[in-house]
Amino acid sequence: METRTLGKSALKITPIIMGTWQAGKKMWVGIEDNDIIQALRAAYHAGITTFDTAEVYGDGYSEQIVASALSDVRENVIYATKVFSNHLKPDQVIEACDRSLKNLKTDYIDLYQIHWPSGTWGGETIPISETMGAMVKLKEQGKIRAVGVSNFNRAQMEEAAQYGQIDSLQPPYSLFWRKIETDQMPYCVENNISIIAYSSLAQGLLTGKFGPDHQFAEGDHRSKNKLFADKENYARVQEALEKLRPIADRHDCTLAQLALAWLIAQPQTCAIVGARNEQQATDNAKAGDVNLSPEEVQEIDAIGRIVTDKLDENQVMWNF
């Protein structure tokens, strides 16, 4: 899989990135460690070299699983992890980074990201100048190679960039969730900041595997996702999926691969996608081989708006 440059850094990332929230198990059901480890290995062998995790995913357990799967090929892969919003004081950032280094069994993190802006999810409000000061220090020490932010709006990105180089934004972004296109994306394009989209399959909706009457198992956080939980939104999702199927058939690909191909065709955008097993990981990688014409990109764009034009302006995907 061909790589792309991460922001202004020297790092090369793959357009399809494997996400590992599920590896931490917390807020997921039916996850087995060995299945995830095999999925991570399969992703690597299929050409994916970039892997995204976070300290909050299972309180470090996801990072440990990543290390279990990939330590023997560490020099060939990019590790991206994140510090959570309750650890944004300078000393907490340093401590969190050291924990992640230990969990990942590595002496450097390629991309270290601020997971949520200060003050979210009950965290204490810390000036971004202080948090970024710690991130720059870690970079100077060689513990991290690039700095990214996640779930930041444009104003927050502009403020953070005053104190250090920002190479990536990780927002929720998919064909069915496009809030960043009017606010953050223009800023990222202007400033050469990579967009690393999460929930790139709208938490599985764009696979087409969830029918009109689907019910999630107790404990599955996706039941709180606005696209699933609101009946009118969910009905529009089903309508859009039916219109996407003929395009996927033309390319002999799955709905998921089509949605990922559309996403990585957007300006400066790479797609994070999770997997529960080897087959899913291999299938995800194949999305990089789906070549859409400009006309098809526009056709898919219009279908996606069946869903997105009716959503409110709130950028948070869940009603937690």
C-alpha positions, 0 to 999 in steps of 0.5 A: 500500500502506498504511503502518504506524508503525515502533515509536515513531519517526516513520517509516512502513514498508510491511507488505511489505518487500523484502529484498536479501540475494540482491543481494549474490550471496554465498551465492546462485547465479544472481543477475544485477544487472540482474534485481535492479535491475528487481525493486527498481524493480518493488517500488517501483512496486507500492507497496513503499517499505521496503527492507532490506539489510546491510553483510555482504550481499556486503560492501556490494554489496547496498547499492550495488545498492539505490542503483543502483535507487532513488537517484532516488526516495530521498525516497520510500523507507525504507532499512534496513541493518545493522552486522555482529557484527564491527563493534560497537566504537563506532568500528567502528559509526561507520565501518560506518555511514559505509561504508553511507551511501556505498554507499547514496549517501545522507546518512541511513539510516532504520533502522540495525540491529545485525545479530547480538548481540555475540559471534556468528559469531566476533565479539569480545564488546563491551558493548551499552552501548558499541554502543548509545552509538554508535547513539545518537550516530549518531541525534543526528548525523542519520546515522540516524533509528531504531535496530533490532536483529536476531536478539536474544532478549528479554534482549538486547533488554531490555539494549539498551533501557536505553541507547537507544530500540529501534524494531524487532526483525528475527527469523526468523519465518514460518508454519514458523518461529515461535520468537519468539512465546513470547519476543520477541513479547510484549516487542515488543507491550508496548513498541511495537517493530515486528517485521520478519520475515525468511525470511518464506517460510521461504527459499522453502519457503512458495512450494510450488515445492520438491518432495519431491526438490529438490536445491539448486545447490552454493553455495546456503546454503539447503541448510543450512536445517534445514527443508530439510536434515532429511528428517522436517522436510521431509516435514512441510513438504510435508504442510502445504503440501498443506493450505494449497493449498485456502485459497490457492485460495479467495483466488485467490492463491499459497501465498506470498501466503497465507503473507505475508498470515498473517504480516502479520496477526500482532501488530505484524509486517511481512514482509521478502521477497526477489525475483530478478526483476520478477514475483516482486517484483510478486507479493510486493506483492500479498500486502498485498491478501489479506484473511484472516478471523480464522477463516482466520488460525487455520486457517492457524496450525494447519496451520503447527504441523504443522511447528513443533511438531516443531522444537527450541528453537534459534532459528538456522535454519541448520546452518552 
